[in-house]
C-alpha cells in the first residue's frame, strides 16, 4: 500500500488520521507492506505529516518498506502554471526511485 499525504498544521490532515485511527486495534492492516511518497514544496518538507504517518502505521502493525519510500523536495518555483514539475533534474530524481 502506498501513502502520499499533505501536511496540515504540522501533521496529518485530521480526517485522514481519523480514518487510520479507526483501524487501530483491528488486524485490518497487520503485516501489510507499506511505503510513503513525500513530494512537498513546504519549507519543512512535510516532515511532521510523515512522522505522524510513520507513528500511526506502527500502531497498525504494518511493515514499512523503507527502500520504497521517497522524499522528493519540490520548490514552489519548480511547479509550472500547468501544475507540472518543469525542472528536469527533479523529475529525474523522482524517476530513479
Protein Blocks (a to p, Z undefined) as FASTA:
>chain_A
ZZddddeehiacfklmmmmmmmgopaklgopacddddddfbfnlommmmmmmmmmmmmno
pacdfklpccddddfklpcfkopafblklmmmmmmZZ
